[in-house]
Amino acid sequence: MVAVLALVTTPFRAVADVVLPPRCPGCGEIVDGDDRFCAACFGNLQALGPPQCACCGLPLPHDGDAAALCGACLADPPPFARARAPFAYGGPARQLLLALKHGRRLHLARMMARAMLRAAGDLPDDAIIVPVPSHRWRLWQRGFNQAAAIAYHLARQSGRPLAVDAVNRIKPTPTTKGLGRRARQKNVAGAFRVARPEQIRGRTVVLVDDVMTTGATVSACAAKLIKAGARQVEVLTYAHALREGQGSMTRV
């Protein structure tokens, strides 16, 4: 049956590739397959990896112990156990996120999920995947929640269960663009509620979002999840904004 379907669909796929060829999500150049960057954009991705803070995952200035923490996490420990992202926010990674969020190119969530799982490594056996929720008014405006779209593919690719409605956003929050860390924390205070604590109690929650900037949103969600009984929370995003002075990164 699979072979028959392949014979039937292959000609149509070839025609579609001529009429609507796959394009790089970073720059729009034609590429030789779906869900991939062109060589130039791929080379401009800023990869995140060791040496990195054991908690937030941002780069450390020198090699050290795998358990080493950055100054920010030492001074103000976040409620999540660790955060990981494959790329720094900016360049082609930013363009990909914008194409998903504002261009409604939902198929890109599958591409993001693959890179995110590589950055995360093996997920705990008790992990359950929970997206950062959107408020109902934002869902009405945009038509979808990009974090939920990514979480769906993470669940499929990892084999871990998905709890898309475990957390609700009960208060609309203005855009956080341009706000500092303290302002963002104030902005999301009281914005989340764990709607289904029985789904997450005693488990590792993999909290999913598209991008992490100051960490205020995921920290607010993580704190609610821990209070509701989660064993621990791990944050997984496609991109993580660098702090000032962290502009020099490893290229892919």
C-alpha positions as a printed Julia matrix, in Angstrom:
252×3 Matrix{Float64}:
  0.0    0.0     0.0
  2.79   2.41    0.9
  4.53   1.62   -2.38
  1.31   2.27   -4.35
  0.8    5.61   -2.6
  4.37   6.57   -3.38
  3.83   5.78   -7.08
  0.65   7.85   -7.13
  1.91  10.86   -5.19
  5.45  11.15   -6.58
  4.4   12.66   -9.95
  2.15  15.2    -8.21
  4.96  16.11   -5.82
  7.32  16.64   -8.75
  4.8   18.96  -10.42
  4.27  20.84   -7.17
  8.01  21.32   -6.74
  8.16  22.95  -10.16
  5.16  25.21   -9.63
  5.79  25.89   -5.93
  9.4   24.87   -5.26
 10.52  24.54   -1.63
 12.16  27.71   -0.36
 14.58  28.52    2.42
 12.63  29.86    5.42
 15.46  32.27    6.15
 15.81  34.11    2.83
 13.3   32.63    0.4
 15.84  31.1    -1.98
 14.84  27.88   -3.72
 16.28  24.81   -1.97
 16.38  21.13   -2.86
 13.92  19.9    -0.25
 11.32  20.86    2.31
 12.2   21.93    5.85
 15.75  23.06    5.23
 17.83  26.2     5.0
 19.94  27.2     2.04
 23.69  26.83    2.53
 24.18  30.54    3.26
 21.47  30.75    5.93
 22.52  27.47    7.47
 26.03  28.8     7.8
 24.74  31.95    9.51
 22.84  30.12   12.23
 24.36  30.74   15.67
 24.42  27.42   17.48
 24.15  27.17   21.24
 26.13  24.48   23.0
 28.93  23.79   25.49
 30.36  25.54   27.34
 26.96  26.69   28.56
 25.14  27.38   31.82
 23.74  24.14   33.21
 20.48  25.95   33.98
 19.6   28.58   31.37
 21.77  27.13   28.59
 23.38  30.42   27.58
 27.1   30.47   26.75
 29.76  30.58   29.44
 32.91  32.57   28.72
 35.22  29.59   29.28
 35.2   25.81   29.5
 34.29  24.46   32.89
 32.32  21.88   34.79
 29.14  20.69   33.08
 27.24  21.76   36.2
 28.59  25.33   36.12
 26.04  28.13   36.34
 26.15  31.61   34.9
 26.13  34.63   37.18
 22.47  35.42   36.48
 21.28  31.93   37.47
 23.48  31.97   40.57
 22.12  35.35   41.65
 18.46  34.61   40.9
 17.82  30.88   40.34
 14.87  30.32   37.98
 12.09  27.87   38.85
 12.94  25.56   35.95
 15.68  22.92   36.15
 17.21  23.75   32.78
 16.49  25.5    29.51
 17.82  24.47   26.12
 17.59  25.88   22.6
 19.52  24.91   19.48
 20.09  28.47   18.25
 20.58  32.04   19.37
 17.79  34.42   18.43
 18.66  36.42   15.36
 19.44  36.0    11.68
 17.95  32.95    9.95
 16.57  31.56   13.25
 14.56  34.76   13.77
 13.3   34.66   10.19
 12.13  31.08   10.67
 10.23  32.02   13.83
  8.58  34.97   12.1
  7.6   32.76    9.16
  5.86  30.39   11.55
  4.24  32.98   13.83
  3.21  35.66   11.35
  3.52  33.88    8.01
  1.38  30.92    9.14
  3.9   28.45    7.7
  2.92  25.77   10.19
  4.97  23.05    8.51
  8.09  24.78    9.87
  7.16  23.6    13.37
  8.27  20.11   12.34
 11.69  21.43   11.33
 12.03  23.34   14.61
 11.08  20.31   16.68
 13.88  18.2    15.18
 16.52  20.8    16.04
 15.06  21.3    19.53
 15.19  17.59   20.32
 18.84  17.47   19.29
 19.56  20.31   21.69
 17.55  18.7    24.49
 19.14  15.27   24.27
 17.24  12.32   25.7
 14.05  13.44   27.42
 13.29  11.84   30.81
 11.07   8.77   30.71
  8.4   10.57   32.74
  8.43  13.68   30.54
  5.2   15.26   29.38
  5.23  18.03   26.79
  3.33  21.22   27.62
  3.23  24.32   25.37
  3.19  27.84   26.76
 -0.45  28.82   26.18
 -1.83  31.77   24.27
 -4.74  33.8    25.58
 -8.03  33.13   23.8
 -8.03  36.61   22.26
 -4.59  36.0    20.75
 -5.77  32.63   19.44
 -8.75  34.35   17.87
 -6.52  36.94   16.2
 -3.78  34.6    14.99
 -5.77  31.4    14.6
 -3.2   29.15   16.24
 -0.64  28.94   19.02
  2.87  28.54   17.62
  4.12  26.91   20.84
  1.38  24.28   20.59
  2.25  23.63   16.93
  5.88  22.98   17.87
  4.89  20.9    20.91
  2.72  18.68   18.7
  5.72  17.72   16.56
  7.97  17.35   19.6
  5.53  14.82   21.02
  5.34  12.9    17.75
  9.1   12.83   17.27
 10.0   12.0    20.88
  7.18   9.6    21.7
  6.37  11.59   24.85
  2.76  12.54   25.64
  1.39  15.98   24.88
 -0.78  17.94   27.32
 -1.79  20.91   25.21
 -4.35  22.25   27.69
 -2.51  21.61   30.97
 -1.88  25.34   31.44
 -4.18  28.24   30.58
 -3.32  31.88   30.02
 -6.06  33.55   32.04
 -4.95  37.16   31.56
 -4.13  38.82   28.25
 -0.68  40.35   28.27
  0.46  43.28   26.12
  3.35  42.71   23.77
  6.65  42.41   25.6
  8.75  43.71   22.72
 11.26  46.23   24.03
 10.58  45.49   27.7
 13.36  44.61   30.15
 13.38  41.61   32.45
 11.61  43.23   35.41
  8.94  44.77   33.19
  8.34  41.41   31.52
  8.01  39.72   34.9
  5.39  42.25   35.94
  3.66  41.84   32.6
  3.11  38.07   33.05
  2.42  38.08   36.8
 -0.83  36.19   37.4
 -1.23  35.37   33.71
 -1.16  31.56   33.98
 -3.16  28.84   35.7
 -2.6   25.08   35.75
 -5.91  23.75   34.47
 -5.16  20.02   34.69
 -2.79  19.34   37.59
 -3.47  15.6    37.39
 -1.69  15.51   34.02
  1.57  16.93   35.31
  1.73  15.91   38.98
  4.94  14.01   39.8
  6.26  14.28   36.23
  8.96  16.18   34.38
  7.25  18.88   32.34
  8.97  19.9    29.11
  7.67  23.44   28.7
  7.75  24.49   25.05
  7.84  27.93   23.46
  9.19  29.35   20.22
 11.72  31.77   21.7
 13.08  32.64   25.14
 14.18  36.21   25.73
 14.48  37.23   29.38
 12.82  34.03   30.58
  9.96  35.86   32.34
  7.18  33.97   30.53
  8.6   30.47   30.95
  9.57  31.24   34.55
  6.0   32.3    35.35
  4.65  29.1    33.77
  7.27  26.92   35.45
  6.53  28.36   38.88
  2.84  27.5    38.49
  3.66  23.98   37.29
  5.99  23.31   40.23
  3.38  24.62   42.66
  0.8   22.31   41.06
  3.01  19.26   41.67
  5.34  18.85   38.7
  8.53  17.03   39.69
 10.61  19.48   37.67
 10.29  21.7    34.62
 12.64  21.77   31.64
 12.24  24.55   29.09
 12.72  23.87   25.4
 12.65  26.63   22.76
 13.89  26.99   19.21
 15.86  30.15   19.94
 17.22  31.94   23.0
 18.11  35.61   23.0
 21.68  36.29   24.04
 22.54  38.67   26.82
 24.62  41.75   26.15
 28.2   40.78   25.4
 27.34  37.3    24.13
 27.28  38.17   20.44
 30.17  35.93   19.39
 28.79  32.42   18.92
 29.71  29.17   17.23
 28.45  28.96   13.67
 26.76  25.77   12.53
